[in-house]
Amino acid sequence: MALLSGKVALVTGGGRGIGQAIALALAEAGAAVAITGRDAARLAVVQAELAAAGHTALALPGDVTDSAAVNQAFAAARAALGPIDILVNNAGITASVKFAEMDDATWEQIMRVNVSGPFFCCRAAVPDMIARKWGRIINIASRAGLVGMPFSSAYSASKHALVGLTRSLALELTRYGITANALCPGWVETDMVRDTVANIREKTGRSDAEARASILALSGQQRIIPPEAVAAEVVRLASPAGDGVNGEAIVIS
Ligand code: NDP
């Protein structure tokens, strides 16, 4: 029997990048998977790919910053697949901005997506987990949730907040058989890195290779890792091998 068969997972931002890789890995491990995001067409493509590979998948378009939409998505997932066992808060955004030039809207949107979104999703998922005395909450934070990051103060602050939320839930919910952990990846090859590299090229005139070398030098990382490296860790945490891991902030770089 597959590792996660009988489990229901919901992955926010599951239409591309790390979230898409997580959705596929969870499905391959046997879970039924609901994916959310704003881009309905993109979600439909990923759902069709998963279904074509024989997996159970559900696309639920919606914005993670809208708490009513989040509640609706969870209700739809529950109705179609059953209660959520595994929640992966993956949707996230960043912006490279000099701190003194940060405007209110950019700051607030990063906090809404990266902190309030996971709050809304955890609040929607936890009652089912408590009732069933089992649950896995996996928050995709960042290395920037553990250390500072120049030109990314809002992002780093938001990811520190997400790590704090994770650690608090871990302590509060452990009595119900629920674990909460944060994954803290370094640079991962997705649109987020490609946009960051393009931004550096535009602002500094550096080549693609130079821009990539400069972000790696900042973090001391040797290479930009594939999304599948993060997805594999999500599966480990969701599976019995992850039972003893709670309240951790795990760096993958
Ligand atoms: P991408 O930019 O490739 O994907 C971001 C995802 O978030 C998309 O699926 C997007 O879906 C979703 N999303 C963004 N805003 C919203 C919103 N308001 N409502 C719902 N969904 C939203 O990024 P990555 O795959 O790289 O990032 C995924 C996570 O990993 C993020 O939390 C990021 O901070 C984190 N991370 C990434 C690293 C990297 O180097 N790439 C390193 C460390 C952490 P849609 O556009 O359809 O709404």
py3Dmol code that shows the C-alpha trace and the ligand (Angstrom):
import py3Dmol

protein = """\
ATOM      1  CA  MET A   1       0.000   0.000   0.000  1.00  0.00           C
ATOM      2  CA  ALA A   2       1.279   3.508  -0.809  1.00  0.00           C
ATOM      3  CA  LEU A   3       2.727   5.507   2.094  1.00  0.00           C
ATOM      4  CA  LEU A   4      -0.079   8.108   2.207  1.00  0.00           C
ATOM      5  CA  SER A   5      -3.008   6.150   0.815  1.00  0.00           C
ATOM      6  CA  GLY A   6      -6.296   7.165   2.430  1.00  0.00           C
ATOM      7  CA  LYS A   7      -4.924  10.601   3.330  1.00  0.00           C
ATOM      8  CA  VAL A   8      -6.281  13.888   1.956  1.00  0.00           C
ATOM      9  CA  ALA A   9      -3.844  16.746   1.363  1.00  0.00           C
ATOM     10  CA  LEU A  10      -4.409  20.386   0.462  1.00  0.00           C
ATOM     11  CA  VAL A  11      -1.537  22.350  -1.078  1.00  0.00           C
ATOM     12  CA  THR A  12      -1.838  26.118  -1.481  1.00  0.00           C
ATOM     13  CA  GLY A  13      -0.158  27.528  -4.578  1.00  0.00           C
ATOM     14  CA  GLY A  14      -0.185  24.042  -6.095  1.00  0.00           C
ATOM     15  CA  GLY A  15      -0.329  25.201  -9.711  1.00  0.00           C
ATOM     16  CA  ARG A  16       3.363  25.839 -10.259  1.00  0.00           C
ATOM     17  CA  GLY A  17       6.840  25.867  -8.754  1.00  0.00           C
ATOM     18  CA  ILE A  18       7.420  24.174  -5.411  1.00  0.00           C
ATOM     19  CA  GLY A  19       3.676  23.703  -4.796  1.00  0.00           C
ATOM     20  CA  GLN A  20       3.230  21.767  -8.048  1.00  0.00           C
ATOM     21  CA  ALA A  21       6.148  19.480  -7.145  1.00  0.00           C
ATOM     22  CA  ILE A  22       4.674  18.944  -3.660  1.00  0.00           C
ATOM     23  CA  ALA A  23       1.230  18.102  -5.096  1.00  0.00           C
ATOM     24  CA  LEU A  24       2.771  15.524  -7.447  1.00  0.00           C
ATOM     25  CA  ALA A  25       4.950  13.973  -4.722  1.00  0.00           C
ATOM     26  CA  LEU A  26       2.027  13.672  -2.294  1.00  0.00           C
ATOM     27  CA  ALA A  27      -0.159  12.169  -5.027  1.00  0.00           C
ATOM     28  CA  GLU A  28       2.577   9.694  -5.962  1.00  0.00           C
ATOM     29  CA  ALA A  29       2.760   8.730  -2.278  1.00  0.00           C
ATOM     30  CA  GLY A  30      -0.954   7.858  -2.461  1.00  0.00           C
ATOM     31  CA  ALA A  31      -2.718  10.942  -1.059  1.00  0.00           C
ATOM     32  CA  ALA A  32      -5.764  12.541  -2.678  1.00  0.00           C
ATOM     33  CA  VAL A  33      -4.651  16.125  -3.344  1.00  0.00           C
ATOM     34  CA  ALA A  34      -6.520  19.443  -3.546  1.00  0.00           C
ATOM     35  CA  ILE A  35      -4.579  22.369  -5.013  1.00  0.00           C
ATOM     36  CA  THR A  36      -5.411  26.048  -4.649  1.00  0.00           C
ATOM     37  CA  GLY A  37      -4.168  29.271  -6.272  1.00  0.00           C
ATOM     38  CA  ARG A  38      -5.463  32.289  -8.167  1.00  0.00           C
ATOM     39  CA  ASP A  39      -4.710  31.032 -11.686  1.00  0.00           C
ATOM     40  CA  ALA A  40      -7.664  28.719 -12.433  1.00  0.00           C
ATOM     41  CA  ALA A  41      -6.394  27.731 -15.891  1.00  0.00           C
ATOM     42  CA  ARG A  42      -3.006  26.712 -14.527  1.00  0.00           C
ATOM     43  CA  LEU A  43      -4.619  24.697 -11.707  1.00  0.00           C
ATOM     44  CA  ALA A  44      -6.808  22.894 -14.245  1.00  0.00           C
ATOM     45  CA  VAL A  45      -3.714  21.866 -16.235  1.00  0.00           C
ATOM     46  CA  VAL A  46      -2.010  20.437 -13.137  1.00  0.00           C
ATOM     47  CA  GLN A  47      -5.202  18.682 -12.042  1.00  0.00           C
ATOM     48  CA  ALA A  48      -5.515  17.097 -15.493  1.00  0.00           C
ATOM     49  CA  GLU A  49      -1.863  15.970 -15.419  1.00  0.00           C
ATOM     50  CA  LEU A  50      -2.334  14.371 -12.002  1.00  0.00           C
ATOM     51  CA  ALA A  51      -5.581  12.706 -13.050  1.00  0.00           C
ATOM     52  CA  ALA A  52      -3.977  11.399 -16.257  1.00  0.00           C
ATOM     53  CA  ALA A  53      -1.301   9.763 -14.108  1.00  0.00           C
ATOM     54  CA  GLY A  54      -4.048   7.980 -12.151  1.00  0.00           C
ATOM     55  CA  HIS A  55      -4.074  10.229  -9.090  1.00  0.00           C
ATOM     56  CA  THR A  56      -7.051  11.818  -7.307  1.00  0.00           C
ATOM     57  CA  ALA A  57      -6.748  15.596  -7.662  1.00  0.00           C
ATOM     58  CA  LEU A  58      -9.039  18.577  -7.225  1.00  0.00           C
ATOM     59  CA  ALA A  59      -8.409  22.152  -8.413  1.00  0.00           C
ATOM     60  CA  LEU A  60      -9.866  24.869  -6.173  1.00  0.00           C
ATOM     61  CA  PRO A  61      -9.196  28.358  -7.556  1.00  0.00           C
ATOM     62  CA  GLY A  62      -9.077  31.068  -4.913  1.00  0.00           C
ATOM     63  CA  ASP A  63      -7.005  33.758  -3.272  1.00  0.00           C
ATOM     64  CA  VAL A  64      -5.367  32.740  -0.007  1.00  0.00           C
ATOM     65  CA  THR A  65      -5.702  36.281   1.368  1.00  0.00           C
ATOM     66  CA  ASP A  66      -9.515  36.050   1.276  1.00  0.00           C
ATOM     67  CA  SER A  67     -10.597  34.183   4.418  1.00  0.00           C
ATOM     68  CA  ALA A  68     -14.134  33.529   3.109  1.00  0.00           C
ATOM     69  CA  ALA A  69     -12.702  32.067  -0.111  1.00  0.00           C
ATOM     70  CA  VAL A  70     -10.321  29.914   1.945  1.00  0.00           C
ATOM     71  CA  ASN A  71     -13.227  28.568   4.024  1.00  0.00           C
ATOM     72  CA  GLN A  72     -15.168  27.823   0.823  1.00  0.00           C
ATOM     73  CA  ALA A  73     -12.209  25.978  -0.697  1.00  0.00           C
ATOM     74  CA  PHE A  74     -11.827  23.821   2.415  1.00  0.00           C
ATOM     75  CA  ALA A  75     -15.560  23.069   2.417  1.00  0.00           C
ATOM     76  CA  ALA A  76     -15.361  22.038  -1.242  1.00  0.00           C
ATOM     77  CA  ALA A  77     -12.281  19.881  -0.612  1.00  0.00           C
ATOM     78  CA  ARG A  78     -13.962  18.219   2.369  1.00  0.00           C
ATOM     79  CA  ALA A  79     -17.146  17.546   0.374  1.00  0.00           C
ATOM     80  CA  ALA A  80     -15.254  16.016  -2.550  1.00  0.00           C
ATOM     81  CA  LEU A  81     -12.362  14.204  -0.874  1.00  0.00           C
ATOM     82  CA  GLY A  82     -13.050  14.088   2.865  1.00  0.00           C
ATOM     83  CA  PRO A  83     -11.493  15.937   5.831  1.00  0.00           C
ATOM     84  CA  ILE A  84      -8.032  17.413   5.289  1.00  0.00           C
ATOM     85  CA  ASP A  85      -5.287  15.342   6.926  1.00  0.00           C
ATOM     86  CA  ILE A  86      -2.264  17.142   5.493  1.00  0.00           C
ATOM     87  CA  LEU A  87      -2.113  20.910   4.966  1.00  0.00           C
ATOM     88  CA  VAL A  88       0.806  22.393   3.051  1.00  0.00           C
ATOM     89  CA  ASN A  89       0.910  26.185   3.222  1.00  0.00           C
ATOM     90  CA  ASN A  90       3.076  26.845   0.193  1.00  0.00           C
ATOM     91  CA  ALA A  91       1.603  29.939  -1.534  1.00  0.00           C
ATOM     92  CA  GLY A  92       3.966  32.851  -1.079  1.00  0.00           C
ATOM     93  CA  ILE A  93       5.274  36.008  -2.693  1.00  0.00           C
ATOM     94  CA  THR A  94       8.341  38.184  -2.420  1.00  0.00           C
ATOM     95  CA  ALA A  95       9.576  41.574  -3.595  1.00  0.00           C
ATOM     96  CA  SER A  96      13.133  42.905  -3.866  1.00  0.00           C
ATOM     97  CA  VAL A  97      12.891  46.458  -2.548  1.00  0.00           C
ATOM     98  CA  LYS A  98      15.280  48.801  -0.749  1.00  0.00           C
ATOM     99  CA  PHE A  99      13.853  49.120   2.762  1.00  0.00           C
ATOM    100  CA  ALA A 100      13.554  52.929   2.643  1.00  0.00           C
ATOM    101  CA  GLU A 101      11.538  52.628  -0.598  1.00  0.00           C
ATOM    102  CA  MET A 102       9.095  49.992   0.688  1.00  0.00           C
ATOM    103  CA  ASP A 103       5.502  51.182   0.198  1.00  0.00           C
ATOM    104  CA  ASP A 104       2.586  50.225   2.430  1.00  0.00           C
ATOM    105  CA  ALA A 105       0.836  48.141  -0.219  1.00  0.00           C
ATOM    106  CA  THR A 106       3.879  45.933  -0.919  1.00  0.00           C
ATOM    107  CA  TRP A 107       4.515  45.349   2.790  1.00  0.00           C
ATOM    108  CA  GLU A 108       0.863  44.551   3.480  1.00  0.00           C
ATOM    109  CA  GLN A 109       0.404  42.224   0.506  1.00  0.00           C
ATOM    110  CA  ILE A 110       3.486  40.178   1.458  1.00  0.00           C
ATOM    111  CA  MET A 111       2.149  39.861   5.014  1.00  0.00           C
ATOM    112  CA  ARG A 112      -1.342  38.964   3.739  1.00  0.00           C
ATOM    113  CA  VAL A 113      -0.139  36.183   1.444  1.00  0.00           C
ATOM    114  CA  ASN A 114       2.735  34.799   3.538  1.00  0.00           C
ATOM    115  CA  VAL A 115       1.292  35.104   7.061  1.00  0.00           C
ATOM    116  CA  SER A 116      -2.485  35.699   7.009  1.00  0.00           C
ATOM    117  CA  GLY A 117      -2.967  33.099   4.248  1.00  0.00           C
ATOM    118  CA  PRO A 118      -1.404  30.280   6.315  1.00  0.00           C
ATOM    119  CA  PHE A 119      -3.370  31.510   9.359  1.00  0.00           C
ATOM    120  CA  PHE A 120      -6.672  31.296   7.425  1.00  0.00           C
ATOM    121  CA  CYS A 121      -5.786  27.829   6.094  1.00  0.00           C
ATOM    122  CA  CYS A 122      -4.631  26.437   9.451  1.00  0.00           C
ATOM    123  CA  ARG A 123      -7.802  27.756  11.104  1.00  0.00           C
ATOM    124  CA  ALA A 124      -9.915  26.067   8.416  1.00  0.00           C
ATOM    125  CA  ALA A 125      -8.052  22.742   8.659  1.00  0.00           C
ATOM    126  CA  VAL A 126      -7.420  22.285  12.376  1.00  0.00           C
ATOM    127  CA  PRO A 127     -10.972  21.408  13.582  1.00  0.00           C
ATOM    128  CA  ASP A 128     -11.053  18.332  11.316  1.00  0.00           C
ATOM    129  CA  MET A 129      -7.587  17.324  12.476  1.00  0.00           C
ATOM    130  CA  ILE A 130      -8.545  17.711  16.146  1.00  0.00           C
ATOM    131  CA  ALA A 131     -11.716  15.653  15.608  1.00  0.00           C
ATOM    132  CA  ARG A 132      -9.689  12.861  13.975  1.00  0.00           C
ATOM    133  CA  LYS A 133      -6.736  13.136  16.393  1.00  0.00           C
ATOM    134  CA  TRP A 134      -4.258  13.263  13.516  1.00  0.00           C
ATOM    135  CA  GLY A 135      -2.933  16.002  11.281  1.00  0.00           C
ATOM    136  CA  ARG A 136       0.167  17.283   9.543  1.00  0.00           C
ATOM    137  CA  ILE A 137       0.712  20.996   9.002  1.00  0.00           C
ATOM    138  CA  ILE A 138       3.718  21.771   6.814  1.00  0.00           C
ATOM    139  CA  ASN A 139       4.503  25.421   6.233  1.00  0.00           C
ATOM    140  CA  ILE A 140       6.865  26.386   3.438  1.00  0.00           C
ATOM    141  CA  ALA A 141       8.793  29.196   5.071  1.00  0.00           C
ATOM    142  CA  SER A 142      12.316  30.011   3.891  1.00  0.00           C
ATOM    143  CA  ARG A 143      15.900  30.291   5.098  1.00  0.00           C
ATOM    144  CA  ALA A 144      14.902  33.962   5.213  1.00  0.00           C
ATOM    145  CA  GLY A 145      12.578  32.947   8.065  1.00  0.00           C
ATOM    146  CA  LEU A 146      15.626  32.161  10.182  1.00  0.00           C
ATOM    147  CA  VAL A 147      18.163  34.757   9.049  1.00  0.00           C
ATOM    148  CA  GLY A 148      17.905  38.275   7.650  1.00  0.00           C
ATOM    149  CA  MET A 149      17.857  38.999   3.922  1.00  0.00           C
ATOM    150  CA  PRO A 150      18.926  42.358   2.457  1.00  0.00           C
ATOM    151  CA  PHE A 151      16.404  44.003   0.092  1.00  0.00           C
ATOM    152  CA  SER A 152      13.785  41.498   1.255  1.00  0.00           C
ATOM    153  CA  SER A 153      12.859  42.816   4.701  1.00  0.00           C
ATOM    154  CA  ALA A 154       9.109  42.255   4.302  1.00  0.00           C
ATOM    155  CA  TYR A 155       9.656  38.734   2.963  1.00  0.00           C
ATOM    156  CA  SER A 156      12.094  37.852   5.742  1.00  0.00           C
ATOM    157  CA  ALA A 157       9.804  39.336   8.419  1.00  0.00           C
ATOM    158  CA  SER A 158       6.826  37.414   7.009  1.00  0.00           C
ATOM    159  CA  LYS A 159       8.717  34.117   6.978  1.00  0.00           C
ATOM    160  CA  HIS A 160       9.964  34.673  10.543  1.00  0.00           C
ATOM    161  CA  ALA A 161       6.289  35.154  11.472  1.00  0.00           C
ATOM    162  CA  LEU A 162       5.378  31.914   9.696  1.00  0.00           C
ATOM    163  CA  VAL A 163       8.061  30.049  11.646  1.00  0.00           C
ATOM    164  CA  GLY A 164       6.646  31.538  14.870  1.00  0.00           C
ATOM    165  CA  LEU A 165       3.120  30.465  13.926  1.00  0.00           C
ATOM    166  CA  THR A 166       4.421  26.961  13.186  1.00  0.00           C
ATOM    167  CA  ARG A 167       6.247  26.612  16.496  1.00  0.00           C
ATOM    168  CA  SER A 168       3.211  27.847  18.451  1.00  0.00           C
ATOM    169  CA  LEU A 169       0.812  25.479  16.677  1.00  0.00           C
ATOM    170  CA  ALA A 170       3.237  22.612  17.297  1.00  0.00           C
ATOM    171  CA  LEU A 171       3.047  23.210  21.051  1.00  0.00           C
ATOM    172  CA  GLU A 172      -0.691  23.877  21.162  1.00  0.00           C
ATOM    173  CA  LEU A 173      -1.823  20.996  18.936  1.00  0.00           C
ATOM    174  CA  THR A 174       0.551  18.166  19.849  1.00  0.00           C
ATOM    175  CA  ARG A 175      -2.002  16.805  22.348  1.00  0.00           C
ATOM    176  CA  TYR A 176      -4.316  16.079  19.383  1.00  0.00           C
ATOM    177  CA  GLY A 177      -1.765  14.084  17.401  1.00  0.00           C
ATOM    178  CA  ILE A 178      -1.123  17.033  15.097  1.00  0.00           C
ATOM    179  CA  THR A 179       2.391  18.109  14.133  1.00  0.00           C
ATOM    180  CA  ALA A 180       3.365  21.455  12.632  1.00  0.00           C
ATOM    181  CA  ASN A 181       6.725  21.994  10.971  1.00  0.00           C
ATOM    182  CA  ALA A 182       8.274  24.625   8.756  1.00  0.00           C
ATOM    183  CA  LEU A 183      10.506  23.893   5.808  1.00  0.00           C
ATOM    184  CA  CYS A 184      13.089  26.589   5.202  1.00  0.00           C
ATOM    185  CA  PRO A 185      14.490  26.208   1.696  1.00  0.00           C
ATOM    186  CA  GLY A 186      17.363  28.206   0.330  1.00  0.00           C
ATOM    187  CA  TRP A 187      17.164  29.169  -3.350  1.00  0.00           C
ATOM    188  CA  VAL A 188      14.891  26.840  -5.360  1.00  0.00           C
ATOM    189  CA  GLU A 189      14.616  26.860  -9.173  1.00  0.00           C
ATOM    190  CA  THR A 190      11.138  28.378  -9.753  1.00  0.00           C
ATOM    191  CA  ASP A 191       9.545  31.545 -11.133  1.00  0.00           C
ATOM    192  CA  MET A 192      10.431  33.239  -7.826  1.00  0.00           C
ATOM    193  CA  VAL A 193      14.175  32.775  -8.428  1.00  0.00           C
ATOM    194  CA  ARG A 194      13.873  33.521 -12.151  1.00  0.00           C
ATOM    195  CA  ASP A 195      12.105  36.813 -11.324  1.00  0.00           C
ATOM    196  CA  THR A 196      14.744  37.675  -8.694  1.00  0.00           C
ATOM    197  CA  VAL A 197      17.556  36.968 -11.177  1.00  0.00           C
ATOM    198  CA  ALA A 198      15.810  39.029 -13.887  1.00  0.00           C
ATOM    199  CA  ASN A 199      15.431  41.905 -11.439  1.00  0.00           C
ATOM    200  CA  ILE A 200      19.157  41.817 -10.569  1.00  0.00           C
ATOM    201  CA  ARG A 201      20.099  41.684 -14.268  1.00  0.00           C
ATOM    202  CA  GLU A 202      17.877  44.670 -15.003  1.00  0.00           C
ATOM    203  CA  LYS A 203      19.162  46.752 -12.089  1.00  0.00           C
ATOM    204  CA  THR A 204      22.884  45.856 -12.333  1.00  0.00           C
ATOM    205  CA  GLY A 205      23.489  44.858 -15.959  1.00  0.00           C
ATOM    206  CA  ARG A 206      24.924  41.512 -14.796  1.00  0.00           C
ATOM    207  CA  SER A 207      24.579  38.353 -16.903  1.00  0.00           C
ATOM    208  CA  ASP A 208      22.219  35.550 -15.866  1.00  0.00           C
ATOM    209  CA  ALA A 209      25.140  33.468 -14.545  1.00  0.00           C
ATOM    210  CA  GLU A 210      26.569  36.433 -12.610  1.00  0.00           C
ATOM    211  CA  ALA A 211      23.186  37.250 -11.087  1.00  0.00           C
ATOM    212  CA  ARG A 212      22.720  33.618 -10.023  1.00  0.00           C
ATOM    213  CA  ALA A 213      26.245  33.525  -8.558  1.00  0.00           C
ATOM    214  CA  SER A 214      25.499  36.707  -6.607  1.00  0.00           C
ATOM    215  CA  ILE A 215      22.376  35.336  -4.897  1.00  0.00           C
ATOM    216  CA  LEU A 216      24.197  32.113  -4.022  1.00  0.00           C
ATOM    217  CA  ALA A 217      27.125  34.093  -2.611  1.00  0.00           C
ATOM    218  CA  LEU A 218      24.735  36.064  -0.382  1.00  0.00           C
ATOM    219  CA  SER A 219      23.425  32.900   1.266  1.00  0.00           C
ATOM    220  CA  GLY A 220      26.530  30.733   1.065  1.00  0.00           C
ATOM    221  CA  GLN A 221      24.530  28.141  -0.889  1.00  0.00           C
ATOM    222  CA  GLN A 222      26.418  26.042  -3.477  1.00  0.00           C
ATOM    223  CA  ARG A 223      23.626  25.544  -6.029  1.00  0.00           C
ATOM    224  CA  ILE A 224      20.003  26.368  -6.674  1.00  0.00           C
ATOM    225  CA  ILE A 225      18.078  23.243  -5.692  1.00  0.00           C
ATOM    226  CA  PRO A 226      15.143  21.657  -7.594  1.00  0.00           C
ATOM    227  CA  PRO A 227      11.551  21.920  -6.224  1.00  0.00           C
ATOM    228  CA  GLU A 228      11.525  18.123  -5.892  1.00  0.00           C
ATOM    229  CA  ALA A 229      14.040  18.378  -3.011  1.00  0.00           C
ATOM    230  CA  VAL A 230      11.467  20.340  -0.984  1.00  0.00           C
ATOM    231  CA  ALA A 231       8.639  18.018  -2.066  1.00  0.00           C
ATOM    232  CA  ALA A 232      10.531  14.940  -0.838  1.00  0.00           C
ATOM    233  CA  GLU A 233      10.846  16.494   2.615  1.00  0.00           C
ATOM    234  CA  VAL A 234       7.104  17.248   2.678  1.00  0.00           C
ATOM    235  CA  VAL A 235       6.349  13.571   1.981  1.00  0.00           C
ATOM    236  CA  ARG A 236       8.768  12.495   4.712  1.00  0.00           C
ATOM    237  CA  LEU A 237       7.089  14.787   7.260  1.00  0.00           C
ATOM    238  CA  ALA A 238       3.611  13.603   6.246  1.00  0.00           C
ATOM    239  CA  SER A 239       4.524   9.922   6.405  1.00  0.00           C
ATOM    240  CA  PRO A 240       5.092   7.749   9.506  1.00  0.00           C
ATOM    241  CA  ALA A 241       8.817   8.599   9.297  1.00  0.00           C
ATOM    242  CA  GLY A 242       7.875  12.158  10.289  1.00  0.00           C
ATOM    243  CA  ASP A 243       5.814  11.209  13.349  1.00  0.00           C
ATOM    244  CA  GLY A 244       8.474  12.318  15.831  1.00  0.00           C
ATOM    245  CA  VAL A 245       9.216  15.646  14.162  1.00  0.00           C
ATOM    246  CA  ASN A 246       7.278  18.605  15.587  1.00  0.00           C
ATOM    247  CA  GLY A 247       7.863  22.345  15.836  1.00  0.00           C
ATOM    248  CA  GLU A 248      10.995  22.202  13.701  1.00  0.00           C
ATOM    249  CA  ALA A 249      12.245  24.675  11.130  1.00  0.00           C
ATOM    250  CA  ILE A 250      14.136  22.478   8.696  1.00  0.00           C
ATOM    251  CA  VAL A 251      16.635  24.064   6.322  1.00  0.00           C
ATOM    252  CA  ILE A 252      16.913  22.541   2.831  1.00  0.00           C
ATOM    253  CA  SER A 253      19.638  24.224   0.848  1.00  0.00           C
TER     254      SER A 253
END
"""
ligand_1 = """\
48
NDP
P 6.291 30.723 -7.384
O 6.324 32.207 -7.556
O 6.780 29.836 -8.449
O 4.825 30.245 -6.963
C 4.085 30.934 -6.001
C 2.803 30.177 -5.762
O 2.033 30.898 -4.792
C 1.980 30.056 -7.010
O 1.411 28.775 -7.095
C 0.896 31.105 -6.818
O -0.294 30.713 -7.461
C 0.721 31.090 -5.310
N 0.165 32.350 -4.813
C 0.758 33.566 -4.791
N -0.077 34.483 -4.305
C -1.239 33.844 -4.012
C -2.479 34.236 -3.467
N -2.734 35.513 -3.143
N -3.441 33.295 -3.293
C -3.211 32.005 -3.623
N -2.051 31.573 -4.127
C -1.079 32.474 -4.323
O 7.109 30.484 -6.034
P 7.831 29.202 -5.431
O 7.234 27.969 -5.934
O 9.272 29.425 -5.541
O 7.452 29.440 -3.892
C 6.596 28.608 -3.158
C 6.866 28.859 -1.680
O 8.223 28.547 -1.380
C 6.662 30.324 -1.275
O 6.048 30.386 -0.017
C 8.084 30.841 -1.207
O 8.209 31.932 -0.328
C 8.818 29.627 -0.714
N 10.249 29.636 -0.985
C 10.733 29.727 -2.265
C 12.091 29.756 -2.492
C 12.684 29.870 -3.849
O 13.907 30.087 -3.939
N 11.945 29.685 -4.924
C 13.048 29.659 -1.364
C 12.430 29.554 -0.070
C 11.084 29.539 0.100
P -1.193 31.742 -8.346
O -0.256 32.656 -9.060
O -2.009 30.848 -9.201
O -2.031 32.450 -7.320
"""
view = py3Dmol.view(width=600, height=400)
view.addModel(protein, "pdb")
view.setStyle({"model": 0}, {"cartoon": {"style": "trace"}})
view.addModel(ligand_1, "xyz")
view.setStyle({"model": 1}, {"stick": {}})
view.zoomTo()
view.show()
